[in-house]
Amino acid sequence: MPDYSFKSIGENVRIFPGAKIVGAEYLEIGSNVIIDDFVFIQVTEPSYIGNYVHIASFTSITGGGEFKINDFCGLASGTRVITGSDDFLGSGLTNPTVPQEFRSVTRSHVTLHKHSIIGANAVIFPGVTIGEGCAVGAGSIVTKNLDAWSVYAGTPARRVKERPSRDIRKKEEQLFNKMGHPKKLFS
């Protein structure tokens, strides 16, 4: 695992050597987490990765805002989580090479609640909360909050059906009965 100084880190965390994390001192990571090669995470506000989380290769989490990924979540390859952005409508100069006083940057948050799964190459924009158990299809663009235990797909992402929760919650309970409960970072 690369040498980072995280705010806190749990047990059984595997960060592949090709991953890059900027601002690790703001990041809390739970237990049983895998961050694959070629993942880029840039943090400038307190942020969290829960327990039993997988972040697949070529995923990026950028923008300087806060992100929270709760327990049992997964980001498939190529996912983009954007927590902040320049205003592209002309109220300021754009890109990080320009001094802050000449830019118009909006920073927000992205939150994924328990059991959320994000398909390959999906994009999540700033200010979005993904409800518990929500599944987002590959290639979707998420610009608004998504309801719990629903499946979304498309550009922009639209609800296509319900995702049943009973079996998933039962498996979670079985896992905790066998392995114990890891430290909870946020709710």
Secondary structure per residue as TSV (DSSP state, phi and psi in degrees):
chain	resnum	aa	ss	phi	psi
A	1	M	-	360.0	137.9
A	2	P	-	-58.9	158.7
A	3	D	-	-89.4	101.6
A	4	Y	-	-120.1	155.9
A	5	S	-	-110.1	82.5
A	6	F	-	-74.1	155.5
A	7	K	S	-59.5	-43.1
A	8	S	E	-160.3	156.4
A	9	I	E	-148.6	137.6
A	10	G	-	-85.5	-157.2
A	11	E	S	-98.2	156.6
A	12	N	S	57.1	48.7
A	13	V	E	-104.1	128.1
A	14	R	E	-120.1	114.2
A	15	I	E	-114.3	114.8
A	16	F	-	-67.5	151.0
A	17	P	T	-63.1	-21.7
A	18	G	T	-85.6	-0.8
A	19	A	-	-78.8	152.0
A	20	K	E	-130.3	124.3
A	21	I	E	-124.6	119.9
A	22	V	E	-107.2	127.5
A	23	G	-	85.6	32.4
A	24	A	G	-55.7	-26.7
A	25	E	G	-64.3	-15.7
A	26	Y	G	-94.3	-5.0
A	27	L	E	-106.5	127.9
A	28	E	E	-104.3	132.4
A	29	I	E	-123.1	131.8
A	30	G	-	-76.4	-155.0
A	31	S	S	-103.9	157.1
A	32	N	S	60.0	55.1
A	33	V	E	-119.2	139.9
A	34	I	E	-124.6	126.9
A	35	I	E	-119.7	112.0
A	36	D	-	-72.8	168.1
A	37	D	T	-55.7	150.8
A	38	F	T	67.7	21.5
A	39	V	-	-90.0	139.1
A	40	F	E	-122.5	124.0
A	41	I	E	-125.3	125.7
A	42	Q	E	-123.8	118.2
A	43	V	-	-125.1	133.2
A	44	T	S	-129.4	2.0
A	45	E	S	-133.3	157.9
A	46	P	-	-53.5	128.9
A	47	S	E	-142.2	162.1
A	48	Y	E	-140.7	140.8
A	49	I	E	-122.2	120.0
A	50	G	-	-75.5	-159.5
A	51	N	S	-91.0	147.6
A	52	Y	S	57.4	53.1
A	53	V	E	-116.7	138.6
A	54	H	E	-122.1	128.6
A	55	I	E	-116.8	111.8
A	56	A	-	-82.3	164.8
A	57	S	T	-54.2	149.1
A	58	F	T	66.0	18.1
A	59	T	-	-86.8	144.4
A	60	S	E	-131.4	142.0
A	61	I	E	-125.7	107.4
A	62	T	E	-140.2	172.0
A	63	G	S	120.2	-13.4
A	64	G	S	84.6	-3.0
A	65	G	S	-90.8	-172.0
A	66	E	E	-87.8	140.0
A	67	F	E	-132.7	146.7
A	68	K	E	-134.8	124.3
A	69	I	E	-118.8	111.3
A	70	N	-	-81.9	-179.0
A	71	D	T	-57.6	145.7
A	72	F	T	63.7	29.4
A	73	C	-	-98.8	158.1
A	74	G	E	-142.7	136.6
A	75	L	E	-112.3	114.4
A	76	A	-	-74.4	168.4
A	77	S	T	-51.5	134.2
A	78	G	T	81.7	4.7
A	79	T	-	-63.9	141.8
A	80	R	E	-118.4	120.1
A	81	V	E	-111.8	116.9
A	82	I	E	-114.9	117.6
A	83	T	-	-103.0	-3.4
A	84	G	E	-165.6	158.6
A	85	S	E	-158.1	153.8
A	86	D	E	-68.4	153.0
A	87	D	-	-81.7	114.8
A	88	F	T	-90.1	7.5
A	89	L	T	-93.0	5.5
A	90	G	S	106.2	7.6
A	91	S	S	-85.1	-2.3
A	92	G	S	-169.6	168.4
A	93	L	B	-72.9	156.6
A	94	T	-	-121.6	147.7
A	95	N	S	105.6	152.2
A	96	P	T	-70.9	-4.1
A	97	T	T	-79.5	-15.0
A	98	V	S	-87.7	134.8
A	99	P	-	-55.2	142.9
A	100	Q	G	-51.5	-37.4
A	101	E	G	-63.8	-17.4
A	102	F	G	-103.5	2.5
A	103	R	B	-109.4	163.0
A	104	S	-	-126.4	95.8
A	105	V	E	-110.3	135.3
A	106	T	E	-112.1	123.4
A	107	R	E	-114.0	144.3
A	108	S	-	-143.6	-136.3
A	109	H	E	-144.2	163.8
A	110	V	E	-138.0	129.1
A	111	T	E	-126.2	129.3
A	112	L	E	-113.3	120.0
A	113	H	-	-83.1	169.0
A	114	K	T	-45.1	142.0
A	115	H	T	66.6	16.0
A	116	S	-	-77.7	141.5
A	117	I	E	-131.5	135.8
A	118	I	E	-118.0	125.0
A	119	G	-	-73.8	165.0
A	120	A	T	-54.8	137.4
A	121	N	T	62.0	18.8
A	122	A	-	-73.8	153.9
A	123	V	E	-123.5	128.9
A	124	I	E	-115.8	121.5
A	125	F	-	-87.3	164.9
A	126	P	T	-59.9	148.2
A	127	G	T	85.0	12.8
A	128	V	E	-102.5	139.6
A	129	T	E	-118.2	126.2
A	130	I	E	-97.4	120.4
A	131	G	-	-66.2	161.4
A	132	E	T	-55.1	134.3
A	133	G	T	71.3	10.0
A	134	C	-	-75.4	140.9
A	135	A	E	-118.1	131.4
A	136	V	E	-114.1	125.7
A	137	G	-	-69.5	157.0
A	138	A	T	-56.8	139.0
A	139	G	T	75.8	4.2
A	140	S	-	-74.7	154.6
A	141	I	E	-118.2	120.6
A	142	V	E	-107.1	115.1
A	143	T	-	-115.8	-6.3
A	144	K	S	-143.2	167.4
A	145	N	-	-59.5	145.5
A	146	L	B	-116.3	141.2
A	147	D	-	-71.8	152.9
A	148	A	T	-64.4	149.7
A	149	W	T	49.6	46.3
A	150	S	E	-129.6	159.0
A	151	V	E	-111.9	129.4
A	152	Y	E	-121.5	147.9
A	153	A	E	-155.2	157.0
A	154	G	T	107.1	-178.7
A	155	T	T	-132.0	101.4
A	156	P	T	-73.1	163.2
A	157	A	T	-63.3	132.1
A	158	R	E	-126.4	147.8
A	159	R	E	-68.7	127.7
A	160	V	E	-112.2	-25.4
A	161	K	E	-171.9	174.6
A	162	E	E	-86.1	150.3
A	163	R	-	-113.9	119.5
A	164	P	-	-66.8	139.6
A	165	S	-	-102.7	-23.3
A	166	R	H	-57.1	-51.4
A	167	D	H	-65.9	-37.8
A	168	I	H	-66.0	-46.0
A	169	R	H	-64.9	-35.6
A	170	K	H	-64.6	-43.1
A	171	K	H	-64.4	-38.2
A	172	E	H	-60.5	-45.9
A	173	E	H	-61.0	-42.5
A	174	Q	H	-62.6	-42.5
A	175	L	H	-60.5	-47.7
A	176	F	H	-65.0	-36.1
A	177	N	H	-63.9	-34.9
A	178	K	H	-82.7	-43.6
A	179	M	H	-103.6	-16.7
A	180	G	-	88.3	165.8
A	181	H	-	-90.4	124.3
A	182	P	-	-75.2	164.2
A	183	K	-	-55.9	132.4
A	184	K	-	-91.1	129.6
A	185	L	-	-89.2	-38.1
A	186	F	-	-159.1	167.7
A	187	S	-	-121.0	360.0
